[in-house]
Amino acid sequence: MMKALILNSGLGSRMGVLTKEHPKCMTEIAPGETIVSRQLRLLARAGIREVVMTTGFFADVLREYCEGLSLPLHITYVNNPLCRETNYIYSIYCARDLLRDDLILMHGDLVFTEDVLREMLGAESSCMAVSSAQPLPEKDFKAVLEGWREGNAAGKRILRVGIDFFENAVAAQPLYFLRQEDWKKWLDEIVAFCEAGNTKVYAENALNVLNGAAGIRALDTGDRLCAEIDNPEDLARVSAELQKLG
């Protein structure tokens, strides 16, 4: 069985007043559509029926909103009671007993096109969304690829993911398709990190311990929309791209 994991425990403080009364994922990106409603709609259209959603701030507001969408999805909500002092690695830890299947993993502030999701679901191996067509971001995720210098990154093995890698790296987004056996390796490291009290880092810090052994490959999205919304400037840019896409 395939499940989706959506991480929605963060505060989204960089969005300012836009997240004063609801979590960032409920930010409107088009008339009548929010980040999370778009994610859930695309998952449902792709045939996903089981979703695990981590929550933190405004958990009740988010749950009521998602249930009101009336989509053909069964959503299990897992609250991170320590969301103020932990990163999403701990949110995954809280949900660990529900995450033993093939998995689509995404951050709750991620906007992507339907064809990116469908290509990911059709991949033969575990993969992460990257873009060799986009410039390397200064502060956002980058993926270090085995044996890559330039050109199309598709199929290259991912060795490390983080914000501080610039050599042999491409822009990356927190959208993953994870085969059960590969995900188990990563999840075991996440559990080890959290049980050692290392809960303020990215989940990718635990992935990097494996140095590519999780078998995650690059899915090169090129110029297609696949982007996080971290601040009002991102929101304006992504909303404009969605308007162009119709």
Disulfide bonds with the S-S distance in Angstrom:
none
